[in-house]
Each structure stands twice: as structure tokens, then as C-alpha cells.
Amino acid sequence: MKLFQIRVTLRHSQPQVWHCLQVPTDIRLGRLHRVLQIAMGWTDSHLHAFRSRGAAYGLPDPEFPDGTRSERNVRLDKVAAAGDAFVYEYDFGDGWEYELKIEKSLPADPAIHYPRCIGGERACPPEDCGGPPGYEDLLEALGDPAHPEHNGIREWLGCDFKSEHFDLAEVNQRLWRLR
């Protein structure tokens, strides 16, 4: 089995959020979507699309024909190669865009479970926070206990969100369960 090592970087976000994944080269885009959702800690609650070589892949909606091709049977190695970069867009309303840069192709180690995450920095922004501008506002409010929205945002998040936190073992544990 061959692998792609992919650096997944959130566009238009400061501080920068990135994760590095290793996936089979023949992974279907629909499954890659699930891998990305797990790696980013999101819940697959919104529409998404991959954009590569002038084409869009996702879940076509017959009521809104826009040329999106079905991702279900399209293999990653048919739309990208080592050295290529393409876009994964999630939640069209918030406009999250990730650059997926295929850093290299490499052989799989039969003793390792794939897909897997091999590194990263920072937590992915919470869903429904308003895209990159909303995330910047959220971080500003969380970082300042005197901010008028500080308590409301903490309550809305329902947890102790730490933007600097990235737990590699937790991501891989969730990817392991993807089987």
C-alpha cells in the first residue's frame, strides 16, 4: 500500500492551525472527508467540497445543480499527486477553507494503522463560530475576562476550549475507531 502525507492547514486564520495526516493514496474522497472531520474535531454538521484541478467534489444536490461531482467513488490519487495542493471547504456559511498539501508519497508500514495523524499545532476552531473573522473575535473574548462576551462565549462553548491545545494521541484514537 502507498500513502500520501498531507499537511492540512486552515486558511485565513491566525494563529495558524495545521495537522499532518498519512492516508492511503487510494482513499475515496468521501472517506477523506470523514478523516478530516475527525482530525479537526468537528461533527460533520455542514456541507463540504473538495476543489482540485478545476473540479469540485462533494455531495451533489439535484435541487441546486452546481457541477459538484460525487465524492463517493473518487480516489484521492485520481485528483491529486505528490506535490499538489487542493482545497477542502467546510461549512459554506462560515467559509472554512483548508489547504491540503500532499507533501510526499511513501510506502505504508504494515505494522501501523492508517489513516493516522503524525503531528499538528493548535485545536481546530469550534463549529459555528463565524468562520475566520468570528474565530478571531472568539479568541479575543476568551483571552480577556473583562470582555463583554467572555462569559457568554465560555457558556456557549460548554467546555474549557484551549486554542493552543493539540492532542495527537486523542486524534489517532478517534481515527483508529473510524474502521
N, C-alpha and C positions, 0 to 999 in steps of 0.2 A: 504494500500500500504506500502511496505517495501522499505527502502533506503539503499544505501551504501554511506558512507562518504569516499571520495577518496582524498588522498594527491597526487598531481601531481607535480613532481619535475623534472626539466630539469637536465639531467646528463651531466657531463663533462663541467660544466660552472661555472665560478667564475666571479662575485658573484653569489650565488645560487638564482635561480628563482623557486618559488613554488606557487601553488594555491590549495585551498581546495574546493572540489565540493561535493554536495549532489545530487545523481541521483537515480531514481528508480532502484531496483535490476534487474528488467526485461527489462531494456533499451537494445535495439538492438545495436550491436557494430557500425553499420553504423551511427546511431543517436549519439552515444557517440563520434564518430569522429567529428561530427558537433559541439557538445557541447565543445569539446576540442579546436577546431578551434576558436570558439567564445571566450572562456575563455582566450586563448592565444593571441587573436587579430590578428590571421593570416587569410589568404584569401582562403585556400583550393586550392592552385595552384600547389600542388605537390602530388606525390604518398605517400601512408602511409600503415602501417601494425600494427596490434596488435600481440604481441607474448606472448602466455600464455600456460603453461603446455606442451611445446614442439611443439605447433602448431602455424601457422601464419594465421591471418585473415585480409582480406582487399578486394581489387577489383581484382580478378584473371584476368590475361591477357592470353588468349588462345595462343597467339603468343610466350609467354615466360612462359611455364608451370614450376612453381617452388614449387608446392604443397600448394600455398596460397589458403585458403578456403574463400568462400564468407562471408563477414561480415553482409550482409543484413538481414538474418533471425536468427542470432546467438545472444542469450541473454547473457548479462554480467554475470548473476548468473549461467550460464551453463559452463563458462570458468574460473570463479574465485569466491572466497568466502572471507568472513571477515578474515583479517589477511594475505591474499595473496598479492603478488606484481607481476606485469607483466609490459611489455614494450609496449609503443606506439612510433613507429618510424615514423618520418615525413620528407619528402624531402630526399630521399635516397642519392642524390648527396651531400647535405650538411651534412647529417647524424645526424639530431636532434633526440635524444632519451629522452623519458620521462619515469620515473618510476611512475607507478600508484600503490600506496599502498592503499589497502582497509583497512582503519583504523577500521571501525566498521559497523555493520548493526543496523538500528534504525527504529522506526515507523515514518511514514510521518505525518506531521501536516496538516490537511485538509484545513487550512487557508493559507497555504504557497504554492507558485508556484514552481514546480521543473521541470527541474534541476535548481540549484542555486549554487552560489559561496558564501562561508562563510568566506573566508579570503585569504590572499596571500601576497607575497613580490616580488616586482620588476616587471617591464614590461618584457614581452617576447621579445627576440631578434627579430630584423626585419628579414623578409624573405630574402633569397638570399644573406646573408652577409658572407657565407662561413663556416657555422657550428660553433662549439665552438671555434676553433682557430681564425676564421675570426671575430667572435663576440668580442673576447678579443682584437684583433687588432683595431676593430671599436671603442671600448670603450677607448682605449689608445689614438687614434687620436682625438676623440671627447673631451676628457678631457684636451687636450693640444692645445690651439690656435696656437702655433708655429709649431705644427706637420705639415709636408708637405702635408698630406692628409686630414687635418682638414676641410678645406673649401669644398673640393670635396665630402667628406662623408656627410657633412651637406646638401649640394645641392642634393646629391643622395637620402637622406632620405626624402627630401621635407617637413620636419616638424621639430619641435623642440623636438627631441627624448630625453626622460629622462628615463634612465635605472632604476632609483630608484623609479619611479612613478608606483603606482598600484591603480587603481580606482575601488573599489568594486562595487559601485553603477552603474558605467558605464557597467561593465561586466554583472551584473544582469539585467540591462535594455536590453542589447543585447540578453541575454538568454531568457528573457521574450518574445521577438519577435520571438523566434525560433518556437513557437507553430505552 
